[in-house]
Structure formats: C-alpha cells, structure tokens
Amino acid sequence: MVMQAHVTFRDKGSTQCSWLKPPLGWIALNSDGRLTDYGEKIGWLLRDEEGNVMMAYSSGSNGVTIGFVKL
C-alpha cells in the first residue's frame, strides 16, 4: 500500500504581538514548538513580573509528532 499526501503552504503574513507582564508575585511561562524538515524544535522561558528571564530551555530531536511539539 502506498500513501501519498499533497501539502500546500501559504504565507500568512506577519502578526504584531506583545507580551504582558504577569501579576506581582507570579511567574509567566512562554513556550513554543515547531516541526521542520529536519525534526522538531521546542523552547520555553520563565519570566518574573518585571519581564526578566529567570530560566530558558530549548531542544530539538527527530521522530516526534506535531502534537508532542505543541504540548
């Protein structure tokens, strides 16, 4: 059995985003993931109420699903 798929990508343009500080005493967790032809990439940041980065992480590997990357 041979399965084929046709995928079409389109340029969505750019979107302006802004980051909101968390309330006093809280920590914000920002994360993102993407799937490329070369594997997946994930990363996250912890920021305090002033926007200072407290901790950061990034990783990449092969053989995972988009569901895992976005989780």
GROMACS elastic network, one bead per residue, 0.5 to 0.9 nm:
[ bonds ]
;  ai    aj funct       b0    kb
   10    13     6  0.89499   500
   11    14     6  0.86968   500
   12    15     6  0.86040   500
   19    51     6  0.88242   500
   20    51     6  0.85272   500
   21    24     6  0.86925   500
   21    27     6  0.88066   500
   21    28     6  0.75675   500
   21    47     6  0.83124   500
   21    48     6  0.77000   500
   21    49     6  0.54611   500
   21    50     6  0.65868   500
   21    51     6  0.60692   500
   22    25     6  0.80480   500
   22    26     6  0.57749   500
   22    27     6  0.63027   500
   22    28     6  0.58797   500
   22    47     6  0.83132   500
   22    48     6  0.71306   500
   22    49     6  0.51271   500
   22    50     6  0.81475   500
   22    51     6  0.81995   500
   23    26     6  0.55213   500
   23    27     6  0.80561   500
   23    48     6  0.89204   500
   23    49     6  0.60713   500
   24    27     6  0.85200   500
   24    48     6  0.83142   500
   24    49     6  0.55162   500
   24    50     6  0.85524   500
   25    48     6  0.77580   500
   25    49     6  0.67243   500
   26    47     6  0.88308   500
   26    48     6  0.66583   500
   26    49     6  0.63599   500
   27    46     6  0.64950   500
   27    47     6  0.56161   500
   27    49     6  0.65090   500
   27    54     6  0.89537   500
   28    45     6  0.79190   500
   28    46     6  0.55970   500
   28    47     6  0.51733   500
   28    48     6  0.64736   500
   28    49     6  0.77911   500
   28    51     6  0.85819   500
   29    44     6  0.68543   500
   29    45     6  0.57216   500
   29    47     6  0.66635   500
   30    43     6  0.84611   500
   30    44     6  0.54238   500
   30    45     6  0.52328   500
   30    46     6  0.66101   500
   30    47     6  0.81084   500
   31    42     6  0.75950   500
   31    43     6  0.56857   500
   31    45     6  0.64694   500
   31    46     6  0.89611   500
   31    70     6  0.86866   500
   32    41     6  0.83997   500
   32    42     6  0.58735   500
   32    43     6  0.56570   500
   32    44     6  0.64586   500
   32    69     6  0.80444   500
   32    70     6  0.67797   500
   32    71     6  0.88531   500
   33    40     6  0.72857   500
   33    41     6  0.55681   500
   33    43     6  0.64403   500
   33    44     6  0.88101   500
   33    66     6  0.84034   500
   33    68     6  0.88857   500
   33    69     6  0.51838   500
   33    70     6  0.53962   500
   33    71     6  0.82319   500
   34    39     6  0.86158   500
   34    40     6  0.57603   500
   34    41     6  0.53977   500
   34    42     6  0.65661   500
   34    66     6  0.74726   500
   34    69     6  0.64055   500
   34    70     6  0.73721   500
   35    38     6  0.79392   500
   35    39     6  0.59589   500
   35    41     6  0.64694   500
   35    42     6  0.88679   500
   35    64     6  0.88609   500
   35    65     6  0.82017   500
   35    66     6  0.64123   500
   35    69     6  0.72525   500
   36    39     6  0.52871   500
   36    40     6  0.59663   500
   36    41     6  0.78905   500
   37    40     6  0.83436   500
   38    61     6  0.83812   500
   38    62     6  0.71625   500
   39    60     6  0.68332   500
   39    61     6  0.55483   500
   39    63     6  0.68758   500
   39    64     6  0.77375   500
   40    59     6  0.81874   500
   40    60     6  0.52843   500
   40    61     6  0.55534   500
   40    62     6  0.61113   500
   40    63     6  0.80354   500
   40    64     6  0.70842   500
   40    65     6  0.83384   500
   40    66     6  0.80459   500
   40    69     6  0.67065   500
   41    58     6  0.72491   500
   41    59     6  0.57277   500
   41    61     6  0.69550   500
   41    69     6  0.72637   500
   42    57     6  0.81320   500
   42    58     6  0.55304   500
   42    59     6  0.53975   500
   42    60     6  0.62888   500
   42    69     6  0.63652   500
   42    70     6  0.81017   500
   43    56     6  0.74307   500
   43    57     6  0.52702   500
   43    59     6  0.63693   500
   43    60     6  0.88040   500
   44    55     6  0.83604   500
   44    56     6  0.57250   500
   44    57     6  0.53614   500
   44    58     6  0.66077   500
   45    53     6  0.66454   500
   45    54     6  0.74771   500
   45    55     6  0.58243   500
   45    57     6  0.66057   500
   46    51     6  0.89629   500
   46    52     6  0.83627   500
   46    53     6  0.58422   500
   46    54     6  0.53890   500
   46    55     6  0.52103   500
   46    56     6  0.63875   500
   47    50     6  0.76155   500
   47    51     6  0.53081   500
   47    52     6  0.52866   500
   47    54     6  0.53968   500
   47    55     6  0.73707   500
   48    51     6  0.53122   500
   48    52     6  0.55479   500
   48    53     6  0.68117   500
   48    54     6  0.67880   500
   49    52     6  0.74997   500
   50    53     6  0.89781   500
   51    54     6  0.89193   500
   53    56     6  0.72127   500
   61    64     6  0.76555   500
   64    67     6  0.82561   500
   64    68     6  0.64963   500
   64    69     6  0.73130   500
   65    68     6  0.53685   500
   65    69     6  0.65377   500
   65    70     6  0.89233   500
   66    70     6  0.61810   500
   66    71     6  0.84523   500
   67    70     6  0.53526   500
   67    71     6  0.60590   500
   68    71     6  0.50439   500
